[in-house]
Amino acid sequence: MRIATWNINSVRLRLPQVLKFIEEQGIDIICLQETKTPNEYFPTEEFKKIGMIHQYFRGEKSYNGVAILSKVEFSNEQYIDWCMKNDTRHVSVKLKDGTEIHNFYIPAGGDEPDIVINPKFEHKMSFLNEIKNYFSTNIKNQKILVGDLNIAPLENDVWSHKQLLNVVSHTPLETETLLEIINTGEWADVMREFVPTNQKLYSWWSYRNRNWEISNRGRRLDHVWVSKKLLSSVRSGIIYKETRSWERPSDHVPIIIDIDI
């Protein structure tokens, strides 16, 4: 089974790109973030035409929004209202073999990494701590967690560790919390199983960099984790950088894993 995750930064604006990616890469399940559209305007029929007939999504106008689209049947569609914000940042489903898939769009956190003076950063840290508590007590089931987690946890997940230590997405408070979630939830960080931690690895490049490929000032904000018991079933993991060069691209690129399920 081929599973992908992608912060598409408006599914309606970039629908042709998503359809092209799914068909060219033979994706069986795709998890999207920042769909930025209410449910009634989600392009359901366009995805059904290419075989993504099983769909679960939650959206709102202009912000957030997550979706799981699949060629294979799933059940038990759920979401958790993290931090009681009533926003659309999480959906989960269960595959036939019982594997849960959780799709997250974690808050970006604003500009100032201080929970006292920045409500957006406080929201982000509260969100992360709720996730940590939830998965540390729910570790028995086979699970896959994907999404834009808005944190680059390791030194080589950013273009400059020293210069970004006080920049939201790579501060010690965020990175340590994310690594705690991985450890207490018994997760495996799939991409770092295939790419050693001493190598640079990014999934996001700012729109501010006109030539993103030459400057290569990226961050690894997008992730795929699997329960440790599932890790032996993962055959490959790649960050598909090609989409960043497409016309009017998302600033994030997809991650693809092949897994025996």
N, C-alpha and C positions, 0 to 999 in steps of 0.2 A: 504494500500500500504506500502511495506517495502522498505525503501531507505537507502543506505549505502554510506559512503565516506571512502576512503582509499588511503593514500600515499603508493603506492606499491613499489617504488624505483626500477623501471624497470619491465614493464609489460611482456616483452618477457622472462626475466629471471625467473619471478615468476608466469607465466601463470597458471601452475597447481594449485598453491595456490589460485589464484583468482577464477578459475573455481570451485574448491572444496568449497570455501567459499560461492559463489553465490548459488550453488546447495544445500548445507547443511543448509544454513540459509534462503532459500526461498526468495532471494532478487529480487525485481521487477525493481529497478533502482540502478545502482552503479555509483558513481563518483570517478574517479581515478586521482591521481596526480603523478608527476614524472614518467610518462610512459617511457620517455627516448628513444623514437624511432620516426623516421620520419613516416609520414602518410602511405607511401607505404609499410612499414614493420609492421604496426599494425596488430595484430592477429584477423582480422575481422571475418573470417570464424569459428574459434574456439568458439568465443562468440555466433555467430548465432546458432551453434549446440545446445547450451543449452538455447535457447530462447531469447537471447539478440539481437533481430533482428534490433532494432532501435539504431543507433550509430551516435555519433558526437564527433569527436576528432581532436585535433591539436597537432602535435609533432615535435620534432627536435632531431637530433642525440646527444645522450649522456646526454642531459640536459632537464630539465623542462618537459613539456607535460601534457595535461589534456584530459580527456575523460568522456563522459556521455553515458552509455550503458543501454538499457531499454527493458523490455518486453512489455511495453505499448507505444503507439504512441505518438510522440511529434512533434512539428513544430517550426518555427521561430528560427532556429539555428543561433547563432550570437556569436561574440566575440568583446571585446574592447582591443585595443592596448594601454594598460596603460603605461604611461611614454614614449610612442613612441619608445619602444625598439625593437619592432617586434619580441618579444619572445612569447612562448606558455604557458601563465599562466592563461588563462581565457576562458571558454566557457559557453554559456547559451542556454537554450531551454525553450519552453512553452508547458505545458501539455494541454489536451483537455479542462479542466475547466478554463484555463487561468492562472494557477499558473506558475510562472517563477522559473526555477532552475538555480542558478549560481554556478559554480564550479571554485574555485580559488586555485592557488598555489602562495602564496605571497613570495617574495624574503626573503631568510634567513637573509641577512644583514651583513655577514662577522663577524669578531671578535671584532672590536673596535666600541663601540656605540657612534660614533662622526660623524656627517654629514659633517664636514669640512675636516677631514683627511681620511675618509673612504667612497669611492664612493659607495660601496655596501650598506652601511647603509643609505646613502643619497637616493639611489634608493628605498630602502624599505620604508622610511618615505614619499617620494614623492608618491609612489604607494598607501600607506595607505590614504594619504590626498586626492588623486584623487578619491578613493573609497568613502571616507566620503562625498565629494562634490556631487558625482554622486547619492548616495542613499539618501542623505538628501533632494534631489529635485525629487526623484522618489519613493515616499512612498505609492502611491495609490494602486498599483497592489499587489496581493497576491504573496509572494516570499519565496523561500527557498534558503539560502546561505550555501554552504558547502565547506570544503576543508582544506588543510594544510595552516593555516594562520601564522604559524611560530611565534606565540606569545602566551604566557601563561599569561593571563591578571590578574588573582586573586592570592592572597597570597597562597592559597592552591591548585593552579594549578602547583606548583613546589615543589620539595622535600625540598628546604630551601629558604624561601623568603629572608632572610638576606644575605645569601651567593651568591644569584643570582641577586641581585638588580643592579649590574653593568655588568651583563652578557647579551649579546644580546639575545633577546626573552622575557626578563622579566624586562627590564629597565623601569623606570617611563615614559619616552617619548613614548615608544611603547605601554605600557599597557594603559596609559591614552588616547592615540589616538584610540586604538581599542575600548575602552569603549565609547568614543565619537561617533564612527561609529555606535555602537549598539544603543545608545540613540537617535542620530539625525535621524537614519534610521528607528526608531521604530521597532527594532528587539527584539526577545526573544532568549536568549542563552539556547537552549533546554536541554543540559546535566545538566546545573545548575538549571533547573526547576525540575529535578528529583533527583539530588544529592545536598544536602545543601552546601553552601559555606564554612562551617566550617569543611568539610570533604575533604581529599586529593583526587585528581582525575587527572589521567595522561593518555596520549595516545601515548607517545613516550618515549623510553628508549634507551640510547646511546649504540652503539656497543662496546664501550670501557669497559662497565661493563660486565665482563664475566658471572656472575650470576645476570642477571637483576632483577629477582624476589626477590632474597634475599636482594640485595642492595637497590632496589626500588627507585632509584634516577631518577624519571621521571619528565616529563613536559606535560601539556595539550596544545599541539600545534595544534591539529585538532579539528574542530568545526562544529556544525550544528546550524544554526540560522533559525528561521521562523518569518515572519511578525506576529506582536502581534495578528492580527485578525485571524491567523491560529492556534495559540497556543492551543486553546480548542480542536482542531482536532488531536493533537498529543497524541497518546496512550502510548507510551513507548520510552525510549532512553537508549541505553547501549553502553559502550565501550567494545568491544569484544577482551579481552586480550589474548585469547587462541592462536591467530596467532603468537604472539611474541615468542612462544616456538616451532613453527614449524621449520623444517629443512631449513637453509639458509633464515631466515625471513627478512622481512622489519623491520626497526627500529620503524616504526609507526604501530599502530593497527587500525582496522576499527571502525567506529561508525555506529550504526544502529538505525534508528527511525521507528516506526510504526505510520502512519498518515492516517486519513480518507480523501481521495481525490476522 
